[in-house]
Structure formats: structure tokens, C-alpha cells
Amino acid sequence: MATKSHLKLTPIIFIIFISILTPQVHSQSDECGTETNSCNDKSGAVPLKVIAITSILVTSMIGVSLPLVTRSIPALHPDRNLFVIVKCFAAGIILATGFMHVLPDSFAMLSSNCLKENPWHKFPFSGFVAMLSAIVTLMVDSMATSIYSKRCRTGVIPDNGTVAAVEVDQEMAAVGAGHGHFHAHSHDIVKEGNGDSQLPRYRVVAMVLELGIIVHSVVIGLSLGASNNTCTIKGLVAALCFHQMFEGMGLGGCILQAEYKFMKKAIMVFFFSTTTPFGIAIGMALTKSYKENSPRSLITVGLLNASSAGLLIYMALVDLLAADFMGPKLQRSIKLQIKSYMAVLLGAGGMSLLAKWA
């Protein structure tokens, strides 16, 4: 009798066991498939995406153009202290973007349960790719500066000022490095020819920084455009507007120091302003085929985020912050250094706070 009763209980126990396991299987499938929750509303997300395209486009144009159009204002001239402080604030935002937004996203994507245990959970690919990206950025930065400087010295690229003025400035810089000071007339020579020995460096920095910003802007826009989660989009739009505004100011300051001609400035402003809206438009077009949690999407976007993070962190620390803080202007004034550090912390802190929502 005991045996018969056990046999009768066996199907019941089997059903209970299956019922316990079934929700877990479904949740794993849902996690790696199309997300379904109360915030998912495809028709309601479209107007929000249109608003995102318009608002991000406008704020991006304002941010990157502001340093260029305010050059006539004496207080915002590149030689003034206020310009340095604003640039440090924007550099703090770019630094926080790499550390607090792009790199954590990459770690989260490449450590997702939707990816295979081997190799994605066996090795920290996000940190590795970010490190390689920073090294490659250093190589490009160094080699491009060297090539550009040689061309300027030989007169191949006489953009602004004469080659002679550039050579004189470089000679004066060498003399200044040896004796610890410049003669008064050397400042006049530099100003007359715009022959700043740092001009090739400023131009390389502006180009490399724009490249890094464009990469992560397209990725951010693609993710926003492909998402139908209205709860996420609302917070993301406000965060991206703030982000694009001040990141654009940092890039605009670099473009201003690079002394590009009008057409080059216009092209760089155009690409920065349109990349995120362009990414959103692509994401909207790929809404049906793009699955945010599919292995292919996680790997592609995760690796792109990691490479973008390495580039942004390098540019913020080396080309923007270190170049300014170790430069003669800030080294001459402890008071200005303190103000600039406060600006960096304010920018990085504000952007880090946005990581709570985006």
C-alpha cells in the first residue's frame, strides 16, 4: 500500500517540480529576449524619440557653438581665466562620461547572463578594450601631432600666420624652457602671427576628441532609438541634453583653440550636433530587428562603449586637464588652479549624479 501511495504522489511531485522551474526558464528567456513590462509602449515612445531628436540637436548646437560665437566677448577669450575654468568644467563632464556612464555600461553588457560563460565571463573584456583604446589613442595623438608639426614647419599647412612666426615661436619656447622665462618682445611675435607652438597640438586634440565623442554619441542614440521603454526614455532625454550641452562646450573650446577656418569649424559643429540624433533615427528604423539583450547586440555595443570610454578618459585626463594644469598659465597662479579644480569636480560631480537616471 505504501508503494502504491508513493506511485500516486510521484506525478504530483513531478508537476510541482516543473512548476517551480518553469518561471525561472521564462524569466531567463524574457531577460535575453524582448523586454516586456508596463513601461513598454511602442506608440507612446515614438513622440518621445522625436522630442529627443529635436531637443538634443538644439542643445548640442548651442553647446558646441557657444565658445565659437562668444569669442568676441573679452571675458570668454581663450587667453582669459574664465575660459580656462569653463573648459575645466567641460573636461570634468567628459571624464565622468567615460568613467560613470560609458565604461559601466560596457561592463554590464559584457557580463550579462545572456552571453556565454566562456569567454565573456572568464575575462574582463571591457577593461582590456578600454586600456587598448587609450594606448591606441596615445599613439594616434602622438604620431598625428608629430606629422602635423613637421608639415607646419615645412610650410605644407600654413593655416594661420607664417611659417617663420611658427619657427620663431618654437625657438622662443626652447629658449624659455632653458632660461625659465620669455623676453617681453617674444609675446608680441607670438600674438602677431598666431604662431602658437601649441597650434598643431590643439588641432590634433580637437580632431581626436571629436572622433571619440562621435563614436559614443552614435551608440547612445542607437540604444535610445531602439528602446520602447517610455520610463527610461524620459529620464535619458533630459540627461543627454545636459550631457551634450557641456560636452559640446568642451569640444567647442578645443575647436576655438585650434584656430580652424570657418568651413572646418562648421563641419565639426555639424558632425557633433547630428551624431546623437542620427543614432536615434537609426535605432528607430531598427526597432523590430534590434534586440537590446541579444548576444550580438550586447557584444557589439559593449565593445564600442569600452573603446569609447578609453578614448574619452585619455582625452579628458591627458589632452584637456593635464595639458592645462601643467601649462604655464595655471602654474603661475595657485588661485586659478583651485578655481579650475573646483570646476572639474563640479562638472564631474554633476555628470556622475546623472548616472542615477541614465
N, C-alpha and C positions, 0 to 999 in steps of 0.2 A: 504493500500500500504506500509505503514511504517513497518507493521508487517511482510509482505512478504519479504521486503528487508532485515529485520533483520534475518529472517529464512534463506535467501540465504547466508548471511555473516557468519552464525554460523559454517558451515563446514570449511570455510576458516580460521576462528579464531581458531578452534579446531586443524587444521593441523599446523598452526603457533605455537600453544602452544606445540604440540607434538614435533615439530622440534626443539624447544628451549630446551626441556627436554631431548631429545634423546642423544645429545652429552655428557651431564652430566652422563647419565646412562652408556654409553660406556666407558667414561673415568674412572668411578669408577670400572667397570669390568676389564678394562685393567690394572688399578693400582694394583688390587688384583690378577690378573692372570699373564700370561707370558708377560714380558715387550717387547714391540716392538718399536724399534727406529733405526736410521741409523747406530748406533754402534753395533747393534746385528748381529753377524756374527759367526755362529757355526763353519764353516770350518776354518775361519780365527783365531778363538780363540784357536783351538787345538795346533798349533805350539807355541803360546804364553804360553800356560799352560805347555808344555814340557820344554820350556826355563825356566819357573818359577820353575819347579821341580828341574832342574839341578842347576840353579843359587842359589836358596835358600838352597839346600842341601850343596853346596860347601861353601857358606858364613856362614852357621850355624856351619859346622865342623871347619872352620877356627876360628870363634869367640869363641866357647866353648873350643877348643883345645889350643888356644894361651896362656892363663895363665898357662896351664899344661906343655907345651913344652918349655916355656921361663923361667922356674924356675931356670935353671942353670945360667941365666943372673943375675948378682948381683943386678942391678937396679930394676928388677922386682920381687925380692924375697918378700914373704909376709910380712917380717919384715921391708921393706923399705917404704919410704914415697910415692914413685911413684906408688907402688901397691895400696896403700890406695886411692890415688887420682883417679886412673883408676877405682877402684871399686866403688867409689862415683859417677863417671860419669855414669857407667853402672846402678847403683841404680837409678839415676835420669831418665834414659831411661825406666826402669821398672815401676817407679812411674807414668811417663807420659803415658805409655802404658795403665795402669789401668784407670787413670783419663780422658785422652784425646781421647782414641781410643775405649777401650772395654766397659766402662760404658756408654758413649754417644750412642754407637751402641745399647746397651740394651734398653736405654730409647726410642730411635727412633723406635725400633721394637715393644716394648710392648705398645707403644702409637699410633701404626699405625691405620689408619681408616679401615683397613681390619679386625681388631679384634672387637669383640662385645663391646658395651659401658659398659655393666656390666659383669665381674668386672674389665676389663683391663683398662678402662678409669676412674674408680672410686677410684683407689688406686695405689700409686707409687710402683709397684712390683719390679722394678729394684733396687731402693734404699733399699727396705726391704730385698731383697735376698742378695744384696751386704753386708749389715750390718750383716745378719746371717752368711754369708760366712766368714767374718772377725772374728766373735766370735768363730765359729767352728774351724777356723784356729788357733786362740789363744789357744783353748782347746787342739787341736792335738799337737800344738807346745809345750805347757807346759807339758802335760802328757808324750809325747814321750821323751822329754828331761829328765824328772824325771826318767822314766823307764830305759832309756839308761844310765844315770849316775849311777843308782844303780847297773846295770849289770856290768859296768866298775869297780866299787868299789869292787864288789864281785868276780871279775876275770872271769866273764862269757864271756866277749868280750874283750880279751886282744889284740886289733888290733895292736897298735904300742906302744912300751915302756912297762914297767912293771906296775903292779897294784900298787906296792909300790911307784913308781915315781908319779903316779896319786894322791895317797893319800897324799904324801909329798907336792905335788904342791897345793892341796886343803887346807892343813893345813897352808902352807905359805901364800896362798891367804887370809885365815881368819886372820892370824897374821897381814898381810899387811893392811887389812881393819880396824883392831883395832888400829894400830900404825901409819898408813899413809905412810909406806914405807916398802920396802923389803931389806933384807940384801943382800950383793953382791953375796954370795955363793948360794942364792936361785935361781938366774938366771941360774947358771950353772947346777943345779939339773933339772930345767925345760927343758933346752935345751938338756941335755943328754938323757932323757927318752922320749922326745916328749910328756911328760905328762902334756900338757897344760890342765888346768882345764876346758877350754872352748871347748875342743875337742868334747865331746858328743853334745854340743850345735851346733857347726859348722856342724856336721853330720846331725842333725835333720833339720837345716836350709836348707842345700843343698837338702835334700830329699823333703821337703815340697815345696820349691821354684820350683824344677823341676816338681813336680806334677801340680802346678798351671800353669806353662808355657806350659806344655804338653796339658792341657785342652783347653786353649785359642788358642794354635797353631793349634790343630785339627779343631777347629771351624773356624778359619781364612782360613785354607786350604780348608775346605769343601765349604765355601762361594765362594772362588776364583775358585775352580774346577767346581762348578755348574753353574757359570756365563758364559754367552756368549757375554758379553759386552766388546768388544776389547778396547774401550776407558778407561774403568775402570781398566782392567787387566794391561795395560801398566804401569800406574802410581802405581798400587798396587805392582807389582813385584819389582820395584826399592825401594819402601818404605819398603817392607818386608825384602829385602836383608839387608838394613841398620839396621832395627829393629832386625833381627835375629843375625846379627854380634855382636852388642853391648850388646844385652840381653844375648847372649851366653857368652860374656866376663864376665858379672856379675855372671852368673851361674858357669862358669869355675873357677872364683876366689873363690867362695864358696866351690866348689869341691876340689880345691887345699888346702884350709884351713882345710877341713875335713880329710885330710890325709888318704883317702881311698887307698886300694890296687889297683893294676893295673886293675884287672878284673872288679871291681866295677866302676872304673873311665871309662873304655871302655864302659860298659853298659849304664851309664848315658849319655856319649857323644853320643852314638848311638841313644838313645831314643830322646834326644833333637834335634839331626840333622835330624831325619827322620819323626818326627811327622807332620810338616807342609807339606812336600812333600806327605806323606801318606794321609793327609786330602785332598790335591788337587786331588790325584788319586781317592779317594772315591767320591769326588764331580764330577769328570769326568764320573765315572761309573753311577752316579745317576742323570745325567743331564736331562734325559727325565722325571723321576719321581719326582725329587726335584723341587719344585716351591718356589722361593725365597720369594714371597709375600703371600704365602698361610698361613692361620691362624696357622696350625700345625707347619710349619717351623719357623714362627715368634716367637711363644711361646717357642719352644724348644731352638732355638739359642739365643733368648733374655734372657731366664733364665740362660743358660750356660754362656753367656757373663757376666751377673750380678754376678754370683758366682765367676767366674774367676777374675773379677775386684776387688771384695772384698778381695780375697786372695792375688792378686798382690800388692794392695795398702797396705795391712797389712804387707806383707813381706818386701816391699821396705822401709816403714817408721820405722817399729819396728826392724826387724831382720837385716837389712842392714844399714840404715842410723843412727838410734838411737843407735844401738849397737856400731857402730864405733865412732860416735861423742861423746858419753858418756863414751867411753872406755879410758883407761889411756894414750894411745898413742896420741890421738888428744887433750885430756885435758891438756897435758903437753906443747902443742905448739899452740898458737893463730895463728901464721903464717900458720901452716899446716891446721888449721881449715878454715882459709879464702880461701886457695887454694882448699880445699875439697868442700867448699860451692860453689865456682865458678865452679868446675867440675860438681856438682849436677845441678846447674842452666843451665850450658851448655848442659848437657845431656837431661834434662827435656825440655829445650827450643827447641833443635833440633828435639826431638821426637814430641813435640807439633806442630812444624811447619809442620811436615809431615801429620798432621791431615787435612791439606788443600787438600791433594790429596788422602789420604787413611784413 
